[in-house]
């Protein structure tokens, strides 16, 4: 009986090991059937040496400088390839920057062209509205179109480049400006500095709002950006330019100008809607 029991245990142990081995081979076959690699890891080393791909074995001839196969692929680009992207950015921004410069120059020229509103309330008449106040929302509108088409970095570039050109022209020879313009608006340096700072700050906020409010509803981004630009410009410019003076009630003027800016921005949603097919966003902005 003891011998028979010992033989039975040996048989069962051998049978169990055989089953385990069969199971392991079955699983290995399954893994090989679904192996995601291309089989090169099972090829001889000689095949890897002959391979010209990025993962081939290196040789002594590869120890040269500059390397023929660079670390992140390809040879060093030539001058034409390196200049392609800056030239593309410049060509895209040429027209938007020119448009912004023209609008800001027009706003400066028409600063003294006050709007005659005899039937308007006393608050509006004291705000000293001018034609330049009607041009500023159009400048924001130009930035919105650039932001829609090319994105926030291009809109920032348009804003900085436009102001840079204007400042450069003004600093090269300020005396010639009076020769170019017959009647220079009587603006103090304080008012001009306040305008530049407030316009830049307001439109940086507006560009950020536009990019954050992109979405399926076409009007949300330009409306949010216009509201931000109108509010920030009115809040920053009029106290910075006129606070402490006796000639302008800057608080009432800021309130009236904010209403005018935002009301005109609402009207500019109509041409924005009409220009949407011609100003489709580039890839990467989900069509918004």
CORFEN-V830670 format. One record per residue. N is the residue number from 1. RES is the residue in one letter. SS is DSSP state (2 for helix, 1 for strand, 0 for the rest). PHI is phi in whole degrees, -180 to 180 (999 if undefined). D_FIRST is the distance of its C-alpha to the first C-alpha in Angstrom with 1 decimal. Layout:
n=N res=RES ss=SS phi=PHI d_first=D_FIRST
n=N res=RES ss=SS phi=PHI d_first=D_FIRST
This chain:
n=1 res=X ss=0 phi=999 d_first=0.0
n=2 res=X ss=2 phi=-64 d_first=3.8
n=3 res=X ss=2 phi=-65 d_first=5.5
n=4 res=X ss=2 phi=-64 d_first=5.1
n=5 res=X ss=2 phi=-66 d_first=6.2
n=6 res=X ss=2 phi=-64 d_first=8.7
n=7 res=X ss=2 phi=-64 d_first=10.0
n=8 res=X ss=2 phi=-66 d_first=10.5
n=9 res=X ss=2 phi=-65 d_first=12.4
n=10 res=X ss=2 phi=-63 d_first=14.4
n=11 res=X ss=2 phi=-62 d_first=15.3
n=12 res=X ss=2 phi=-66 d_first=16.6
n=13 res=X ss=2 phi=-65 d_first=18.4
n=14 res=X ss=2 phi=-64 d_first=20.1
n=15 res=X ss=2 phi=-65 d_first=21.0
n=16 res=X ss=2 phi=-67 d_first=22.6
n=17 res=X ss=2 phi=-63 d_first=24.6
n=18 res=X ss=2 phi=-64 d_first=25.8
n=19 res=X ss=2 phi=-64 d_first=27.0
n=20 res=X ss=2 phi=-64 d_first=28.7
n=21 res=X ss=2 phi=-64 d_first=30.5
n=22 res=X ss=2 phi=-62 d_first=31.6
n=23 res=X ss=2 phi=-64 d_first=32.9
n=24 res=X ss=2 phi=-63 d_first=34.8
n=25 res=X ss=2 phi=-64 d_first=36.4
n=26 res=X ss=2 phi=-64 d_first=37.4
n=27 res=X ss=2 phi=-64 d_first=39.0
n=28 res=X ss=2 phi=-62 d_first=40.7
n=29 res=X ss=2 phi=-64 d_first=42.1
n=30 res=X ss=2 phi=-66 d_first=43.4
n=31 res=X ss=2 phi=-65 d_first=45.0
n=32 res=X ss=2 phi=-67 d_first=46.6
n=33 res=X ss=2 phi=-67 d_first=47.9
n=34 res=X ss=0 phi=-110 d_first=49.6
n=35 res=X ss=0 phi=-69 d_first=50.6
n=36 res=X ss=0 phi=-83 d_first=54.2
n=37 res=X ss=0 phi=-78 d_first=55.2
n=38 res=X ss=0 phi=-90 d_first=57.2
n=39 res=X ss=0 phi=93 d_first=54.9
n=40 res=X ss=2 phi=-68 d_first=57.1
n=41 res=X ss=2 phi=-71 d_first=54.4
n=42 res=X ss=2 phi=-101 d_first=52.3
n=43 res=X ss=0 phi=-84 d_first=55.3
n=44 res=X ss=0 phi=-64 d_first=56.2
n=45 res=X ss=2 phi=-64 d_first=58.4
n=46 res=X ss=2 phi=-62 d_first=61.2
n=47 res=X ss=2 phi=-66 d_first=61.4
n=48 res=X ss=2 phi=-68 d_first=61.9
n=49 res=X ss=2 phi=-69 d_first=64.7
n=50 res=X ss=2 phi=-82 d_first=66.5
n=51 res=X ss=0 phi=-69 d_first=66.3
n=52 res=X ss=0 phi=-103 d_first=69.7
n=53 res=X ss=0 phi=-77 d_first=68.4
n=54 res=X ss=0 phi=-70 d_first=68.5
n=55 res=X ss=0 phi=-109 d_first=65.0
n=56 res=X ss=0 phi=-73 d_first=65.5
n=57 res=X ss=0 phi=-71 d_first=65.0
n=58 res=X ss=0 phi=-83 d_first=68.2
n=59 res=X ss=0 phi=-121 d_first=70.2
n=60 res=X ss=2 phi=-65 d_first=72.9
n=61 res=X ss=2 phi=-69 d_first=75.5
n=62 res=X ss=2 phi=-77 d_first=74.6
n=63 res=X ss=0 phi=-83 d_first=75.9
n=64 res=X ss=0 phi=-128 d_first=79.5
n=65 res=X ss=0 phi=-133 d_first=81.8
n=66 res=X ss=0 phi=-74 d_first=82.4
n=67 res=X ss=0 phi=-65 d_first=79.0
n=68 res=X ss=0 phi=-68 d_first=79.1
n=69 res=X ss=0 phi=-107 d_first=76.2
n=70 res=X ss=0 phi=-72 d_first=76.8
n=71 res=X ss=0 phi=-58 d_first=74.0
n=72 res=X ss=0 phi=-111 d_first=74.4
n=73 res=X ss=0 phi=96 d_first=75.3
n=74 res=X ss=0 phi=81 d_first=78.4
n=75 res=X ss=0 phi=-86 d_first=81.4
n=76 res=X ss=0 phi=-63 d_first=84.0
n=77 res=X ss=0 phi=-67 d_first=86.2
n=78 res=X ss=0 phi=-79 d_first=89.8
n=79 res=X ss=2 phi=-63 d_first=92.8
n=80 res=X ss=2 phi=-65 d_first=93.1
n=81 res=X ss=2 phi=-69 d_first=89.5
n=82 res=X ss=2 phi=-69 d_first=90.0
n=83 res=X ss=2 phi=-88 d_first=93.2
n=84 res=X ss=2 phi=-65 d_first=91.8
n=85 res=X ss=2 phi=-68 d_first=90.5
n=86 res=X ss=2 phi=-59 d_first=93.5
n=87 res=X ss=2 phi=-67 d_first=95.8
n=88 res=X ss=2 phi=-65 d_first=93.8
n=89 res=X ss=2 phi=-64 d_first=94.1
n=90 res=X ss=2 phi=-64 d_first=97.8
n=91 res=X ss=2 phi=-66 d_first=98.5
n=92 res=X ss=2 phi=-72 d_first=96.7
n=93 res=X ss=2 phi=-93 d_first=98.6
n=94 res=X ss=2 phi=-59 d_first=102.0
n=95 res=X ss=2 phi=-69 d_first=103.2
n=96 res=X ss=2 phi=-60 d_first=101.6
n=97 res=X ss=2 phi=-67 d_first=103.1
n=98 res=X ss=2 phi=-61 d_first=106.5
n=99 res=X ss=2 phi=-62 d_first=106.4
n=100 res=X ss=2 phi=-66 d_first=105.5
n=101 res=X ss=2 phi=-64 d_first=108.4
n=102 res=X ss=2 phi=-63 d_first=110.8
n=103 res=X ss=2 phi=-67 d_first=109.8
n=104 res=X ss=2 phi=-67 d_first=110.0
n=105 res=X ss=2 phi=-63 d_first=113.4
n=106 res=X ss=2 phi=-66 d_first=114.7
n=107 res=X ss=2 phi=-62 d_first=113.6
n=108 res=X ss=2 phi=-68 d_first=115.5
n=109 res=X ss=2 phi=-66 d_first=118.6
n=110 res=X ss=0 phi=-99 d_first=118.7
n=111 res=X ss=0 phi=-64 d_first=118.2
n=112 res=X ss=0 phi=-88 d_first=121.8
n=113 res=X ss=0 phi=-83 d_first=122.0
n=114 res=X ss=1 phi=-73 d_first=121.8
n=115 res=X ss=0 phi=-86 d_first=121.1
n=116 res=X ss=0 phi=-87 d_first=124.0
n=117 res=X ss=0 phi=-127 d_first=122.6
n=118 res=X ss=0 phi=-67 d_first=125.7
n=119 res=X ss=0 phi=-92 d_first=124.0
n=120 res=X ss=0 phi=-78 d_first=120.8
n=121 res=X ss=0 phi=-60 d_first=120.1
n=122 res=X ss=2 phi=-62 d_first=121.5
n=123 res=X ss=2 phi=-62 d_first=118.1
n=124 res=X ss=2 phi=-71 d_first=117.5
n=125 res=X ss=2 phi=-65 d_first=121.0
n=126 res=X ss=2 phi=-75 d_first=120.5
n=127 res=X ss=0 phi=-74 d_first=117.3
n=128 res=X ss=0 phi=56 d_first=119.3
n=129 res=X ss=0 phi=-69 d_first=117.2
n=130 res=X ss=1 phi=-130 d_first=117.8
n=131 res=X ss=2 phi=-63 d_first=116.9
n=132 res=X ss=2 phi=-61 d_first=114.5
n=133 res=X ss=2 phi=-69 d_first=112.4
n=134 res=X ss=2 phi=-84 d_first=111.9
n=135 res=X ss=2 phi=-87 d_first=110.7
n=136 res=X ss=2 phi=-59 d_first=108.0
n=137 res=X ss=2 phi=-61 d_first=105.6
n=138 res=X ss=2 phi=-70 d_first=106.0
n=139 res=X ss=2 phi=-65 d_first=104.9
n=140 res=X ss=2 phi=-63 d_first=101.7
n=141 res=X ss=2 phi=-61 d_first=101.3
n=142 res=X ss=2 phi=-63 d_first=101.4
n=143 res=X ss=2 phi=-67 d_first=98.7
n=144 res=X ss=2 phi=-63 d_first=96.6
n=145 res=X ss=2 phi=-65 d_first=96.9
n=146 res=X ss=2 phi=-64 d_first=95.8
n=147 res=X ss=2 phi=-64 d_first=92.8
n=148 res=X ss=2 phi=-66 d_first=91.8
n=149 res=X ss=2 phi=-75 d_first=92.1
n=150 res=X ss=2 phi=-112 d_first=90.8
n=151 res=X ss=0 phi=104 d_first=89.2
n=152 res=X ss=2 phi=-62 d_first=90.0
n=153 res=X ss=2 phi=-58 d_first=90.2
n=154 res=X ss=2 phi=-70 d_first=93.0
n=155 res=X ss=2 phi=-65 d_first=94.8
n=156 res=X ss=2 phi=-61 d_first=94.7
n=157 res=X ss=2 phi=-63 d_first=96.0
n=158 res=X ss=2 phi=-61 d_first=98.8
n=159 res=X ss=2 phi=-64 d_first=99.9
n=160 res=X ss=2 phi=-69 d_first=99.9
n=161 res=X ss=2 phi=-66 d_first=101.5
n=162 res=X ss=2 phi=-61 d_first=104.2
n=163 res=X ss=2 phi=-68 d_first=105.1
n=164 res=X ss=2 phi=-63 d_first=104.9
n=165 res=X ss=2 phi=-65 d_first=107.5
n=166 res=X ss=2 phi=-64 d_first=109.8
n=167 res=X ss=2 phi=-65 d_first=109.7
n=168 res=X ss=2 phi=-63 d_first=110.2
n=169 res=X ss=2 phi=-65 d_first=113.3
n=170 res=X ss=2 phi=-72 d_first=114.7
n=171 res=X ss=2 phi=-90 d_first=114.2
n=172 res=X ss=2 phi=-61 d_first=115.5
n=173 res=X ss=0 phi=-154 d_first=119.1
n=174 res=X ss=2 phi=-61 d_first=119.6
n=175 res=X ss=2 phi=-67 d_first=123.3
n=176 res=X ss=2 phi=-76 d_first=122.9
n=177 res=X ss=2 phi=-63 d_first=121.3
n=178 res=X ss=2 phi=-66 d_first=124.7
n=179 res=X ss=2 phi=-77 d_first=126.0
n=180 res=X ss=2 phi=-75 d_first=123.3
n=181 res=X ss=0 phi=-113 d_first=123.6
n=182 res=X ss=0 phi=-67 d_first=127.1
n=183 res=X ss=0 phi=-124 d_first=126.3
n=184 res=X ss=0 phi=-78 d_first=123.5
n=185 res=X ss=0 phi=-60 d_first=122.0
n=186 res=X ss=0 phi=-83 d_first=123.0
n=187 res=X ss=0 phi=-113 d_first=119.6
n=188 res=X ss=0 phi=-75 d_first=119.1
n=189 res=X ss=2 phi=-63 d_first=116.6
n=190 res=X ss=2 phi=-64 d_first=114.8
n=191 res=X ss=2 phi=-67 d_first=114.4
n=192 res=X ss=2 phi=-69 d_first=113.3
n=193 res=X ss=2 phi=-65 d_first=110.7
n=194 res=X ss=2 phi=-64 d_first=109.5
n=195 res=X ss=2 phi=-64 d_first=109.3
n=196 res=X ss=2 phi=-61 d_first=107.2
n=197 res=X ss=2 phi=-66 d_first=104.7
n=198 res=X ss=2 phi=-68 d_first=104.4
n=199 res=X ss=2 phi=-66 d_first=104.0
n=200 res=X ss=2 phi=-62 d_first=101.3
n=201 res=X ss=2 phi=-64 d_first=99.4
n=202 res=X ss=2 phi=-63 d_first=99.7
n=203 res=X ss=2 phi=-82 d_first=98.5
n=204 res=X ss=2 phi=-64 d_first=95.6
n=205 res=X ss=2 phi=-63 d_first=94.5
n=206 res=X ss=2 phi=-65 d_first=95.3
n=207 res=X ss=2 phi=-63 d_first=93.3
n=208 res=X ss=2 phi=-65 d_first=90.3
n=209 res=X ss=2 phi=-65 d_first=90.7
n=210 res=X ss=2 phi=-60 d_first=91.0
n=211 res=X ss=2 phi=-67 d_first=87.8
n=212 res=X ss=2 phi=-76 d_first=85.9
n=213 res=X ss=0 phi=-100 d_first=87.2
n=214 res=X ss=0 phi=-60 d_first=86.4
n=215 res=X ss=0 phi=-178 d_first=84.8
n=216 res=X ss=0 phi=-62 d_first=85.0
n=217 res=X ss=0 phi=-82 d_first=88.2
n=218 res=X ss=2 phi=-63 d_first=90.8
n=219 res=X ss=2 phi=-89 d_first=93.3
n=220 res=X ss=2 phi=-66 d_first=91.1
n=221 res=X ss=2 phi=-65 d_first=91.3
n=222 res=X ss=2 phi=-66 d_first=95.0
n=223 res=X ss=2 phi=-69 d_first=95.9
n=224 res=X ss=2 phi=-64 d_first=93.8
n=225 res=X ss=2 phi=-67 d_first=95.1
n=226 res=X ss=2 phi=-67 d_first=98.7
n=227 res=X ss=2 phi=-62 d_first=98.4
n=228 res=X ss=2 phi=-65 d_first=97.1
n=229 res=X ss=2 phi=-65 d_first=99.8
n=230 res=X ss=2 phi=-63 d_first=102.6
n=231 res=X ss=2 phi=-68 d_first=101.5
n=232 res=X ss=2 phi=-66 d_first=100.8
n=233 res=X ss=2 phi=-62 d_first=104.0
n=234 res=X ss=2 phi=-66 d_first=106.1
n=235 res=X ss=2 phi=-72 d_first=104.6
n=236 res=X ss=2 phi=-90 d_first=104.9
n=237 res=X ss=2 phi=-69 d_first=108.1
n=238 res=X ss=2 phi=-69 d_first=110.7
n=239 res=X ss=2 phi=-65 d_first=110.1
n=240 res=X ss=2 phi=-68 d_first=109.9
n=241 res=X ss=2 phi=-91 d_first=113.1
n=242 res=X ss=2 phi=-128 d_first=115.3
n=243 res=X ss=0 phi=-65 d_first=114.1
n=244 res=X ss=0 phi=92 d_first=116.9
n=245 res=X ss=0 phi=-88 d_first=119.7
n=246 res=X ss=0 phi=-106 d_first=122.4
n=247 res=X ss=0 phi=-88 d_first=122.7
n=248 res=X ss=0 phi=-123 d_first=119.4
n=249 res=X ss=0 phi=-83 d_first=117.5
n=250 res=X ss=2 phi=-67 d_first=114.2
n=251 res=X ss=2 phi=-67 d_first=111.9
n=252 res=X ss=2 phi=-66 d_first=113.7
n=253 res=X ss=2 phi=-65 d_first=113.7
n=254 res=X ss=2 phi=-63 d_first=110.0
n=255 res=X ss=2 phi=-65 d_first=109.3
n=256 res=X ss=2 phi=-67 d_first=111.6
n=257 res=X ss=2 phi=-65 d_first=110.3
n=258 res=X ss=2 phi=-60 d_first=106.7
n=259 res=X ss=2 phi=-62 d_first=107.6
n=260 res=X ss=2 phi=-68 d_first=109.4
n=261 res=X ss=2 phi=-60 d_first=106.7
n=262 res=X ss=2 phi=-72 d_first=103.9
n=263 res=X ss=2 phi=-65 d_first=106.1
n=264 res=X ss=2 phi=-68 d_first=106.8
n=265 res=X ss=2 phi=-63 d_first=103.2
n=266 res=X ss=2 phi=-64 d_first=102.4
n=267 res=X ss=2 phi=-68 d_first=105.0
n=268 res=X ss=2 phi=-73 d_first=103.5
n=269 res=X ss=2 phi=-66 d_first=100.3
n=270 res=X ss=2 phi=-67 d_first=102.1
n=271 res=X ss=2 phi=-65 d_first=102.6
n=272 res=X ss=2 phi=-63 d_first=99.2
n=273 res=X ss=2 phi=-65 d_first=97.7
n=274 res=X ss=2 phi=-71 d_first=99.9
n=275 res=X ss=2 phi=-88 d_first=98.9
n=276 res=X ss=0 phi=-58 d_first=95.2
n=277 res=X ss=0 phi=-63 d_first=94.7
n=278 res=X ss=0 phi=-83 d_first=96.7
n=279 res=X ss=0 phi=-121 d_first=94.8
n=280 res=X ss=0 phi=-69 d_first=91.2
n=281 res=X ss=0 phi=-66 d_first=88.8
n=282 res=X ss=0 phi=-74 d_first=87.1
n=283 res=X ss=0 phi=-64 d_first=83.4
n=284 res=X ss=0 phi=104 d_first=81.3
n=285 res=X ss=0 phi=-116 d_first=83.2
n=286 res=X ss=0 phi=59 d_first=81.4
n=287 res=X ss=0 phi=76 d_first=84.7
n=288 res=X ss=0 phi=-113 d_first=86.4
